[in-house]
């Protein structure tokens, strides 16, 4: 009788462990970025949606621009602005600019993480 109770308890504990260990883990703290906006000099905004080819941005020569990036998750309603979260995790994110052609362009990083 004791062997069957021990065997039943062991089988029950193994079943409970296996049922819990087979569940996929959900990602923790990963943000979903569906839209990126670049705001030039606080006014003109260029927007790219996930999967779309970004439009070219034409800038004027001999002009200094201040550009701010904004990140959105538009898969939820209302859309979630996740820019603050991206900034808080700045060691995990990097914004890169690609300059086409032979433009004489200088890009200066203004963040504080080096």
C-alpha positions, 0 to 999 in steps of 0.5 A: 500500500505504501509503495502504491501511494509513493508511486502515485505521489511521484507520478503526480509530481512528475506530471505537474512538473512536466506540464509546467515545463512544457509551456513556452516562456513569454518574452519579458520587457520586449517592446513592439515598434510598429512606427518610427517618426523623425521630427525635424526642428520640432515640426516637420515629421517623417513617418515609417510603418513596419514593413514599408520602404521609407521615403527619402528625406530631402534636406537643404544645404548649409542648414542645421537640423535638430532631429528627434525620434519617436517610437510607437506601437500601433498594434494596440488601441490607442497607439502606445508611445514607447519612446520613453521606454526606448530611451530608458533602455538606450544601451539596447537600442541604436538609431542609424542614419544612412546617407546616400550619394556624395552628400557632404553631411555631418551627423553629430550624436547628442546622446550621453551614453558615448 
